[in-house]
Amino acid sequence: MLRGAKSDNRGLPISAPPYPPIRATRLNQPRALCIFDALFRGAEERGFVVSWPDGRDAKLTIVVEGHAIAVRITERVNVVREHVMTEEEVRQNRLDYWWQPPKYDCHPTGKFTLYMQSLEFARVRRRREEKRRRRLENMIAEVLEDLAHLGRESSRPVDRAAPPPAQ
């Protein structure tokens, strides 16, 4: 699914549904797969269920205490204003009627963000970002704790205040 995908202007894969839960440049896709592998092994050791059902809008989920939590990894990309094109470059590309010069230049950082979101409650979500000295590979235990917390938070009853009586 990732192998045959085309890339957008940021170098991230574009694919048809079902969308892969990894949005990373080709250079960093193997590392993202290794992070998912470690995460899934740890999740299964804790008794969580990892599933990716068939279907057009299916999401990769980890089921914690009966609640499905979608997970995905995205690589951060620095967007920088691109250099101004020379007249000759513009003239060469003008043959294509719909062509426009790109306004920004994108540089992949190699830093990932792991998103976790409950499929039942949109506000129940967390994310873990890589820092300068903290990589996602070293945060797997914390991510598993976050998943357990999200499962508990999803199963907690929602307190809704009764509307005030009309006068």
HUWOZI-V441897 format. One line per field, one symbol per residue. ss: DSSP state (@ for helix, = for strand, . for the rest). phi: phi as a letter, one per 40 degrees, with the letter a starting at -180 (. if undefined). A space follows every 50 residues. Layout:
BEGIN
ss->???
phi->???
END
This chain:
BEGIN
ss->.....==.....==.......==.....@@@@@@@@@@@@@@@@@...== =.........====..===============.....@@@@@@@....... ...===============......=====......@@@@@@@@@@@@@@@ @@@@@............
phi->.cccccbcccgccbaccccccbbacdcbccccccccdcccccccccgcbc abcchcbcbcbbcbfgbcbcbabbccbcbbdccccccccccccccccccb cccbbbbccgbbbbbbacccbcccaaabbcbcbbbcdcbccccccccccc cccccccccbccccccb
END
